[in-house]
Amino acid sequence: MRRVTKNGTKCEIQFRTTSALPNAVRRALMNDVETYAPTEILIHSNTSSQTDEYIAHRIGLIPFVRTDAPLSEMSLNVTGRMASTRNLTGDGFHAVHETPIVRLIDDQTLHIDIRFAKGTAMSHTKHSHIGPVAYSKSCDEAVLSFETINETCPLDYALAALNSLTQRIDDSIFVVQTQYDNDRKFI
């Protein structure tokens, strides 16, 4: 790497190569960084005009960030007004942005619990907190740029992606060596 620049939630990394490395880092950023996301939505009461599946889907699309508090589930208990992420209670996580979930009228109620799990975007895109990722190549360098959708430092994501890529390479080397050793025959 030649130069790394950060501006808020944006990051740009310059490589002194035009090989496949920048694309591998781009793919690792998009797929291999572990984050938390809602995995179970327990609906205790839903008298709104929306189906349980619709509400669960809306919540699944909301990016959450883990806080320093111990892991916990979040709850939402709202009657007769707009239910949004501002109304969620629980200490383990917080929504990145205030997002409306469903509009309730009069005496309609929504009471739910949300459970979280760690995962990567390789298993489901709800675990991706990376926005646009792109790279460009010129004669002797490549530039990778990306943006995060939360307040986490983009350099943390870049480091996690590089660690994941390194681990993936180490795992593949072990498989090749092991397979070679098992298939090798002595004469």
N, C-alpha and C positions, 0 to 999 in steps of 0.2 A: 504494500500500500504506500502510496505517495503522500497523500494529504487527506485529512478528515476534517470536514467543517460541519458545524451544527448551528442551526438558527431556530430556536424554539423547538417545535416538533418535527422540523425538517433536518435531514442529514444528507451529506454528499461525501462519497468516498471515491478518491481517484486511485486507480491501479496503474502500475507501470507495465501493463501487459494487455494484450488483446486476446488472450486465450479464453478458455471457458470459465475461468475462475470468477469473474464478475457475475456471470449468469448463474453459476452455482450458488454464490452468496445471495443473489436475488431470490432464487428458488427457496433457499433456506430461510430467508427473511419471511417469505410469504407462507411457508408450510411448516417449519420446524420449531418455531419459538413457542414455548409453553405459556399459556395464560389460563385464567379461570373463566368459566362461562356457566350460565344456568343449564342444568341437565334435567332437573325434575321440577315440575310445577304442580303443587298439590292444591287443587281448587276445592275449598271447603264450601263456598257459597258463591254462585254467580247468577244473579237475577237480571243481568243486563241483556240487551238485545243481541249481543255477540256470543258466538259459541265458545266453549271452553278451549277448543283447538285454536281458534283465532287469537284468543288472549295469550295462550301459551306460546304461540308463534311470535307474537309481538314482543313478548318478554325475552324470548330466545334471541331476537335480533339486537337487543340492547347490550352494548359493551359495558362490562363491569370491571372494576379494578379492586384487587384485594388490599385491605388496609392492614395496619400492624396488629390489629386485634385478632384474637383467636378465630379460626374458621367458625362460621355460624351460618344459619340460613336467614333469609330475609322474609319479612311478612308485609302484606298489604291488606288493609281493612278500611274500605272507603264506602260511604253511602251518599247518594244524591249529588255528586259533583264530579268533576274531571279527576280520574285516577291517573297519576303520573309517577315517575320515578322519585319525585320529591316526597311522596307519601310512603315510600318503602321504609321499613324499620329494621334494624339489625346493624351490628357493628363490624362484621367481617368484611363487607364489601360496600362499595358505593358505585352508582351509575356514573359514567363518564360525563354525560350530558343530561339535562332535564328533558325527559321524553314523555309525551302523553301516551297512556296505555289504552284507556277506553273512557268515553264520556257516559256518565251515569245520570239519569234524571230522577227526580222526585225521590222515591224510596227504593230505587234499585241499589243493590249492594254487590260488592266484590270483596271476597276474603280469600286470600291465597298465601301459600308459603312457597319460597323458592330455594332450591338446593343447588349447590355449585360443585363443579369438578374441574380438575386441571386437565388440559388436553392441548393438542396442536391443531392447526388448520388442515393438516393432512387427514385427520379424522373427521373434522367438521369445520366449516368456515366461520362459525360463531366464535371460534378461538383465535381468530386473526384480528390483531389490533394494529395492523399495518395498513396504511392507505395506499396511495399510488406508489408503485415501485417500478423504476425504469433504469436502463443503462444505455449509454451510447459509446461507440468505439470510434477512435481516430487512428492515425498511423501507428503510434507507439503507446497509446494509453486508452483506458476505458474509465468511464465515470458512472458510478452507481448512485442514484438518488432515490430517497424514499421519505415517507412522512408517517408519523404515528397518529392514531385517532384519539389518544388520551394524553395525559400529562406526564407519562413516563418518558424519561430521557431516551431519545432515539439511539444513543450510543449503547445503552443497555440492550436494546433489541439487536443491534449490530453484533455486539459481543456474544449474545446468546446464539445468534445465527451462525457465527464463526465456530463457536464451541460445538454446536450441533453438527455442522459440516465436518469438523475435525473428527468427531465421534463416528460419524457415518463412514468416513474414509478409513479410520482405524478398524471398524467392524468389517468392512469389505476386504481389507488386507488380510485380516485373520481368516476369513472364509476362503480366500484364494490360497493362502499358505496351507490351511488345513486340508482343503480338497486336494491340493497338489501332493502333500505328504501322503495322503491315503491312496492316491492313484499311482504313485511312483513305484516302480518295480526294479528290483536289483537283479542283475544278470550274473 
